[in-house]
Amino acid sequence: MKNTLIISFMAVVLMTSCASEQRKAQKEILSMEKELFNEEAGLLSADQTNNILDAYMDYADQYPDDTMSAEFLFRASDISMNMGNFALSLNLLSRIQKDYPEYSKVSQCLFLQGFVWENYIGNTEKAREIYNRFLELYPDHDFADDVKLSLDNLGKTPEELIRMFEENAQSEQ
């Protein structure tokens, strides 16, 4: 009986300590975000972005069952995409889909993968594959019309797109 009480007490102390560490990690990330996205800060330094990316990914690794993990990975993907690290962005988006299929932005993760392949990497075949998968899985999603438009225009040069828009405008008059 005495051993059971000691083990129970130790489990409570351990859980409280873990929850405290988790809250501390969340607060650190929020503080980093506040500093990073401060309008007065100007240009972002590579150190700042690398630090917050590491913090987001470390949090998700340490607390994979926490609902904030998927959100932090999504934010990390956004930052990495904007910093030109497309491979990391794609890996994070895939990780979210795999590890957090119930996450509210999982459909956006698939859309963004197609967007990155199309617009940043320039692999229209991979973008087409992902966009088609998006339409199969989310035919009624708000982004479905955007995906259809992207599919219609994949691989077209800016000149071809301008000519198409001009022709459409003339035919509507």
URDA-V194056 format. One record per residue. N is the residue number from 1. PHI is phi in whole degrees, -180 to 180 (* if undefined). Layout:
n:N phi:PHI
n:N phi:PHI
This chain:
n:1 phi:*
n:2 phi:-63
n:3 phi:-64
n:4 phi:-64
n:5 phi:-66
n:6 phi:-65
n:7 phi:-64
n:8 phi:-63
n:9 phi:-62
n:10 phi:-64
n:11 phi:-65
n:12 phi:-64
n:13 phi:-62
n:14 phi:-64
n:15 phi:-65
n:16 phi:-64
n:17 phi:-64
n:18 phi:-65
n:19 phi:-64
n:20 phi:-65
n:21 phi:-64
n:22 phi:-66
n:23 phi:-62
n:24 phi:-62
n:25 phi:-63
n:26 phi:-63
n:27 phi:-63
n:28 phi:-63
n:29 phi:-65
n:30 phi:-63
n:31 phi:-65
n:32 phi:-63
n:33 phi:-63
n:34 phi:-60
n:35 phi:-69
n:36 phi:-66
n:37 phi:-99
n:38 phi:-70
n:39 phi:-61
n:40 phi:-81
n:41 phi:-70
n:42 phi:80
n:43 phi:-66
n:44 phi:-83
n:45 phi:-88
n:46 phi:-62
n:47 phi:-63
n:48 phi:-60
n:49 phi:-67
n:50 phi:-64
n:51 phi:-64
n:52 phi:-73
n:53 phi:-60
n:54 phi:-61
n:55 phi:-64
n:56 phi:-60
n:57 phi:-71
n:58 phi:-62
n:59 phi:-62
n:60 phi:-63
n:61 phi:-69
n:62 phi:-78
n:63 phi:-129
n:64 phi:-64
n:65 phi:-89
n:66 phi:-78
n:67 phi:-64
n:68 phi:-72
n:69 phi:-60
n:70 phi:-62
n:71 phi:-64
n:72 phi:-65
n:73 phi:-66
n:74 phi:-64
n:75 phi:-65
n:76 phi:-64
n:77 phi:-63
n:78 phi:-62
n:79 phi:-64
n:80 phi:-64
n:81 phi:-64
n:82 phi:-70
n:83 phi:-92
n:84 phi:87
n:85 phi:-95
n:86 phi:-71
n:87 phi:-63
n:88 phi:-64
n:89 phi:-58
n:90 phi:-63
n:91 phi:-62
n:92 phi:-67
n:93 phi:-63
n:94 phi:-66
n:95 phi:-62
n:96 phi:-61
n:97 phi:-61
n:98 phi:-73
n:99 phi:-89
n:100 phi:-134
n:101 phi:-64
n:102 phi:-94
n:103 phi:-62
n:104 phi:-64
n:105 phi:-107
n:106 phi:-65
n:107 phi:-67
n:108 phi:-64
n:109 phi:-61
n:110 phi:-67
n:111 phi:-57
n:112 phi:-64
n:113 phi:-62
n:114 phi:-61
n:115 phi:-61
n:116 phi:-64
n:117 phi:-61
n:118 phi:-73
n:119 phi:-90
n:120 phi:-108
n:121 phi:-93
n:122 phi:81
n:123 phi:-98
n:124 phi:-69
n:125 phi:-67
n:126 phi:-66
n:127 phi:-62
n:128 phi:-59
n:129 phi:-58
n:130 phi:-70
n:131 phi:-61
n:132 phi:-64
n:133 phi:-64
n:134 phi:-58
n:135 phi:-66
n:136 phi:-66
n:137 phi:-82
n:138 phi:-133
n:139 phi:-64
n:140 phi:-106
n:141 phi:-69
n:142 phi:-57
n:143 phi:-86
n:144 phi:-59
n:145 phi:-64
n:146 phi:-64
n:147 phi:-66
n:148 phi:-61
n:149 phi:-63
n:150 phi:-62
n:151 phi:-62
n:152 phi:-64
n:153 phi:-109
n:154 phi:-59
n:155 phi:83
n:156 phi:-84
n:157 phi:-75
n:158 phi:-56
n:159 phi:-63
n:160 phi:-64
n:161 phi:-65
n:162 phi:-62
n:163 phi:-60
n:164 phi:-62
n:165 phi:-65
n:166 phi:-65
n:167 phi:-64
n:168 phi:-64
n:169 phi:-65
n:170 phi:-68
n:171 phi:-72
n:172 phi:-82
n:173 phi:-83
